[in-house]
């Protein structure tokens, strides 16, 4: 197939996925996105200085610390339907922004068909559809995170630190990525991140009260440390995989801790030995999804960046087995079992860790690429000639 036909195919696929996702967004906006409704109502309580963790009208109990509500204050001042519409549109725009900035980080020039292909693959993957339908902040947080990383690579440390801090405020689990900057000895970035977090903390106290933090630490946070309920299909990290294999809480806890230490330890060791910031940041993002004890399916939208980075190197070394593994990983991450209860019982239950398997494959590819010495010092890849760039 000629290059022109390939580009035409990419355009057709993109237009199909774009039309479908626009129709889906219209449906989401006209209904209620469960997760966003929780944050919107909780932020109303937050401004009213009420205990937002004990509101019986919430679809489910809020688990995030009070600082996260700072991110939702502007939307809480707007009528719910309009606030939800704005939030969903921002989430969609963040997917477009994430695709663009991921390519910007890895390529000197971005061919337009690369951009459309990444968007098509991102929009058709289940984690993307799930995060939009639930009204999750994942895509917005990812875009802010990658924007911070982009400015970090450009040595704009102040902007990078502020953006990275904002991404942690919106999604506290991103605090794990502070380890990456600690291992890179980036003190300036860390200081700006901490300054942003302190600012968010002080603002949350000023708007509401510090008693909320005490309640969260004493009542909400401790249950998150347990291993109960980790076996649900939506949990696709290490803890979810282990919990689907055994009912024993001790075995669940020990196996999860040991494997998580292995994953984080290996990633940290490579950070000491290698100097490829794109591959290392990709590795830490994948590792986060693996070690998070509540790594829900919609979180796997964060793999957009690792997929782009790893495909960038697949273009470089031109090994067919690498493309096959990346294709398998994408299919596993994108898939969803609509009725997981049909697959309970060993060995069928092994099928219910599809996103986990996809992330493990990506983690293995990432480690392999980092250990190939000739690849660690490559600059951003210049794409094949032909076609206008974005």
C-alpha positions in Angstrom: 0.0 0.0 0.0 1.4 3.4 -1.0 2.2 6.1 1.5 -0.7 8.2 0.1 -3.2 5.4 0.7 -2.0 4.9 4.2 -2.5 8.6 4.9 -6.0 8.4 3.4 -6.8 5.4 5.6 -5.6 7.3 8.7 -7.8 10.3 7.8 -10.9 8.0 7.3 -10.3 6.2 10.6 -9.8 9.5 12.5 -12.9 11.0 11.1 -14.9 7.9 12.1 -13.6 8.0 15.6 -14.0 11.7 15.9 -17.6 11.6 14.8 -18.3 8.8 17.2 -16.6 10.5 20.2 -18.5 13.7 19.5 -21.8 11.8 19.5 -20.7 10.2 22.8 -19.8 13.6 24.3 -23.3 14.9 23.4 -24.8 11.9 25.3 -22.6 12.4 28.3 -23.3 16.1 28.5 -27.1 15.4 28.4 -26.9 12.9 31.3 -24.9 12.7 34.5 -21.2 11.8 34.7 -21.1 10.0 38.1 -17.5 10.9 39.1 -17.8 14.5 38.1 -21.1 14.8 40.0 -19.3 13.7 43.2 -16.5 16.2 42.8 -18.9 19.0 41.9 -21.2 18.4 44.9 -18.2 17.9 47.2 -16.7 21.2 46.1 -20.0 22.9 47.0 -19.7 21.4 50.5 -16.1 22.4 50.5 -16.9 26.1 49.9 -19.7 25.9 52.5 -17.2 24.5 55.0 -19.2 21.3 55.5 -17.8 17.8 55.9 -17.8 16.7 52.3 -16.8 13.1 53.2 -20.1 12.4 55.0 -22.6 13.8 52.4 -25.2 11.0 51.9 -26.3 12.5 48.5 -22.9 11.6 46.9 -23.0 8.6 44.5 -20.1 7.3 46.4 -17.8 8.6 49.2 -15.0 10.9 48.0 -11.6 9.4 48.7 -9.2 12.2 47.6 -7.7 14.6 50.1 -9.3 18.1 50.5 -6.6 19.8 48.4 -8.0 18.1 45.3 -11.2 20.1 45.6 -9.3 23.4 45.0 -9.1 22.2 41.3 -12.9 22.1 41.1 -13.8 25.4 42.9 -14.3 27.5 39.6 -16.7 24.8 38.3 -18.6 24.6 41.6 -19.7 28.2 41.0 -21.6 27.2 37.8 -24.9 25.5 37.4 -24.3 21.7 37.3 -25.2 21.0 33.6 -23.0 23.8 32.3 -20.2 22.8 34.7 -20.3 19.2 33.5 -20.4 20.3 29.8 -17.4 22.5 30.3 -15.5 19.8 32.2 -16.2 17.1 29.5 -15.2 19.4 26.7 -12.0 20.3 28.6 -11.3 16.5 29.0 -11.8 16.0 25.3 -9.5 19.0 24.5 -6.9 17.5 26.8 -6.9 14.3 24.8 -6.1 16.3 21.7 -3.5 18.3 23.7 -1.9 15.1 25.1 -1.5 13.6 21.7 0.1 16.8 20.4 2.5 17.4 23.3 3.5 13.7 23.4 4.5 13.9 19.8 6.1 17.3 20.4 8.3 15.8 23.1 9.4 12.9 20.9 9.7 14.3 17.4 11.4 17.3 16.0 8.6 17.7 13.4 5.2 16.1 13.6 3.6 14.8 10.4 -0.1 15.5 10.5 -0.9 11.8 9.8 1.1 10.7 12.9 -1.0 13.2 15.0 -4.3 11.9 13.5 -3.3 8.3 14.0 -2.4 8.8 17.7 -5.8 10.6 18.2 -7.6 7.7 16.5 -6.0 5.1 18.7 -6.5 7.2 21.8 -10.2 7.9 21.1 -11.1 4.3 20.3 -9.4 2.8 23.4 -11.8 1.8 26.3 -9.9 3.7 29.0 -10.5 7.0 27.1 -14.2 6.3 26.6 -14.5 5.2 30.3 -12.8 8.3 31.7 -15.0 10.6 29.5 -18.2 8.8 30.4 -17.5 8.8 34.1 -16.4 12.5 34.1 -12.9 11.7 35.4 -10.1 14.2 35.5 -7.5 11.8 34.1 -7.0 13.4 30.7 -6.8 16.9 32.1 -4.3 15.9 34.7 -2.2 14.0 32.1 -2.1 17.0 29.8 -1.0 19.3 32.7 1.6 16.7 33.7 3.0 16.3 30.2 3.0 20.1 29.8 5.1 20.3 32.9 7.5 17.6 31.6 7.8 19.4 28.3 8.8 22.7 30.0 11.2 20.6 32.2 12.9 19.3 29.1 13.2 22.9 27.8 14.8 23.8 31.2 12.0 26.2 32.1 12.0 24.8 35.7 9.7 27.3 37.3 6.8 26.7 34.8 7.5 23.0 34.9 7.4 22.8 38.7 4.1 24.8 38.8 2.4 22.7 36.2 3.6 19.5 37.8 2.4 20.7 41.1 -1.0 21.5 39.6 -1.2 18.0 38.1 -0.6 16.5 41.5 -3.3 18.7 43.1 -5.8 17.5 40.5 -4.6 13.8 40.7 -2.7 13.2 44.0 -1.4 9.8 42.9 0.9 11.7 40.5 2.9 12.5 43.6 4.6 9.2 42.8 6.4 10.9 39.9 8.3 13.1 42.4 10.6 10.0 42.7 11.6 10.6 39.0 12.7 14.1 39.7 14.4 13.1 43.0 16.5 10.5 41.1 17.3 13.1 38.4 18.5 15.5 41.2 16.2 18.2 39.9 16.0 20.3 43.1 14.7 23.4 41.4 11.8 21.5 39.9 11.0 19.8 43.2 11.0 23.1 45.1 8.5 24.7 42.7 6.4 21.5 42.9 6.4 21.7 46.7 5.7 25.4 46.6 2.7 24.9 44.4 1.4 22.1 46.7 1.9 24.3 49.8 0.0 27.1 48.0 -2.9 24.7 47.2 -2.9 23.4 50.8 -3.1 26.9 52.2 -5.8 27.9 49.8 -7.8 24.8 50.8 -7.5 25.7 54.5 -8.5 29.3 53.8 -11.5 28.3 51.8 -12.6 25.5 54.0 -10.9 24.3 57.3 -8.1 22.2 58.4 -10.4 19.8 60.3 -11.2 18.2 56.9 -7.6 17.0 56.7 -7.8 15.4 60.1 -11.1 13.6 59.2 -9.5 12.4 55.9 -6.4 11.1 57.7 -8.4 9.3 60.4 -11.5 8.1 58.6 -11.0 8.0 54.8 -7.3 7.2 54.2 -6.8 4.1 56.5 -9.3 1.8 54.5 -7.3 2.6 51.3 -4.4 0.7 52.7 -6.2 -2.5 53.0 -6.4 -5.3 50.4 -10.2 -5.9 50.6 -12.2 -5.4 47.4 -9.0 -5.1 45.2 -10.2 -8.1 43.0 -12.8 -6.1 41.1 -12.3 -6.1 37.3 -11.9 -2.4 37.2 -8.7 -2.6 39.2 -6.0 -3.4 36.8 -2.8 -2.9 38.7 -0.6 -5.5 40.5 -2.9 -5.6 43.5 -5.9 -6.3 41.3 -4.1 -9.1 39.4 -2.9 -10.7 42.7 -6.3 -10.3 44.4 -8.0 -12.1 41.5 -5.8 -15.1 42.2 -6.2 -15.5 45.9 -8.7 -14.6 48.7 -6.0 -14.6 51.4 -5.4 -11.0 52.4 -1.9 -11.8 53.8 -0.8 -13.3 50.5 -2.4 -10.5 48.6 -0.5 -7.9 50.6 2.9 -9.6 50.6 2.9 -10.5 46.9 1.7 -7.0 46.0 4.4 -5.3 48.1 7.2 -7.6 46.8 6.3 -7.2 43.1 5.8 -3.4 43.6 9.2 -3.1 45.2 10.7 -5.0 42.3 9.0 -2.7 39.7 9.9 0.6 41.5 13.4 -0.7 42.4 14.2 -1.7 38.8 12.9 1.6 37.5 14.9 3.6 40.0 18.1 1.6 39.2 17.7 2.4 35.5 17.2 6.1 36.5 20.6 6.0 38.1 22.2 4.3 35.2 20.6 5.9 32.1 20.1 9.4 30.9 17.2 9.2 28.5 14.6 11.4 30.2 11.7 10.5 27.8 12.1 6.8 28.2 12.6 7.1 31.9 9.5 9.3 32.4 7.6 6.9 30.3 8.8 4.0 32.5 7.8 5.8 35.7 4.3 6.5 34.3 3.8 2.8 33.5 5.2 1.8 36.9 2.7 4.1 38.6 -0.2 2.3 36.9 1.3 -1.1 38.0 2.0 -0.3 41.6 -1.1 1.9 42.4 -3.3 -0.2 44.6 -6.4 1.3 42.9 -5.4 1.4 39.3 -8.8 1.7 37.7 -9.3 1.1 34.0 -9.8 4.7 33.2 -6.4 5.5 34.6 -4.8 3.6 31.7 -5.5 6.6 29.4 -2.2 7.8 30.9 -0.5 5.2 28.6 -0.9 7.6 25.6 2.5 9.1 26.3 4.4 5.8 26.8 2.8 4.4 23.6 4.0 7.4 21.7 7.5 7.3 23.1 7.9 3.5 22.6 6.6 3.7 19.0 9.1 6.5 18.4 11.9 4.1 19.2 10.3 1.3 17.3 10.6 3.5 14.2 14.3 3.8 15.0 15.4 0.2 15.5 12.9 -1.3 13.0 12.3 -4.7 14.6 9.1 -6.4 13.6 8.7 -8.2 17.0 8.7 -4.8 18.7 5.8 -3.6 16.6 3.9 -6.9 17.3 4.3 -6.5 21.0 3.2 -2.9 20.9 0.1 -3.9 18.9 -0.7 -6.7 21.4 -0.2 -4.2 24.3 -2.6 -1.7 22.6 -5.3 -4.4 22.1 -5.0 -5.5 25.7 -5.2 -2.0 27.1 -8.0 -1.0 24.8 -10.2 -4.0 25.5 -13.0 -4.2 28.0 -15.1 -7.2 29.1 -18.7 -6.0 29.4 -19.7 -8.8 31.6 -16.6 -9.9 33.7 -18.8 -12.1 35.9 -18.8 -14.7 33.1 -15.0 -15.2 33.6 -14.9 -15.9 37.4 -13.1 -19.0 38.5 -9.6 -20.2 37.6 -8.2 -20.2 34.9 -10.8 -18.0 33.1 -10.3 -15.2 35.7 -6.8 -14.7 34.2 -8.4 -13.1 31.3 -9.7 -10.3 33.5 -6.3 -8.7 33.8 -6.0 -7.5 30.2 -5.0 -3.9 30.9 -2.4 -5.2 33.5 -0.9 -7.5 30.8 -0.7 -4.6 28.3 1.0 -2.4 30.9 3.5 -5.2 31.8 4.4 -5.6 28.1 5.0 -1.9 27.7 7.1 -1.9 30.9 9.2 -4.7 29.5 9.7 -2.9 26.2 10.6 0.3 28.0 13.2 -1.5 30.1 14.6 -3.3 27.0 15.0 0.1 25.1 16.6 1.7 28.1 19.2 -1.1 28.4 20.2 -0.7 24.7 23.1 1.6 25.1 23.0 3.0 21.5 19.5 4.3 22.1 20.0 6.2 25.4 21.7 9.3 23.8 19.4 9.7 20.8 17.9 13.2 20.3 14.3 13.6 19.2 13.6 11.6 16.1 13.0 13.4 12.8 10.1 11.8 10.9 10.3 10.5 7.3 10.2 13.1 4.7 6.9 13.9 2.9 3.7 15.6 3.9 3.1 18.8 5.8 3.9 19.0 9.5 1.6 20.0 12.4 
